[in-house]
Amino acid sequence: MKSLLIQLLLLIIPPLVPGLPYGALEDLYNPEYDYDEDNEVSEEVAVMKAPGFISETMNLVVNEGETIRLPCIVTRLQGFVLLWKKSGHIITVGDQILGNPDSRYYLEAKENGNNLVIKHAEPGDEGEYVCQVSAFK
């Protein structure tokens, strides 16, 4: 059996997100109040905190044919979505496998995250897998 190297990296999207009407992602998480001409609060933006990763970065060496489970668990997923990338290419968004799905790849739902599962590991599965948190849902 051949051994395969699997790397898992965990990333939160960069602070500046193109297309958002805010200067930085952090602006989404600060409470803001708008006052009308009578000095009454007319709108309150809910306070949201960016999630942090509970899962840790890891390097795995697995044998060909084994099942691989890559965890991606965050402190809070509400209002966010997880993306999985393999070697820079997006392979999942939320609970969906993208492109021509390989039936060996699937997601196991977990509280505040998921596991990317790869059955019957083969040499083509070797590479860098990144779990990323996105503010777009």
Sequence and secondary structure as in RCSB ss.txt:
>XXXX:A:sequence
MKSLLIQLLLLIIPPLVPGLPYGALEDLYNPEYDYDEDNEVSEEVAVMKAPGFISETMNLVVNEGETIRLPCIVT
RLQGFVLLWKKSGHIITVGDQILGNPDSRYYLEAKENGNNLVIKHAEPGDEGEYVCQVSAFK
>XXXX:A:secstr
  EEEEEEEEEE  S  TT SSSSGGGGGS  EEE TTS EEEE        B S  EEEEEETT  EEEEEEBS
  TT EEEEEETTEEEEETTEE SS  TTEEEEEETTEEEEEESS  GGG EEEEEEEES  
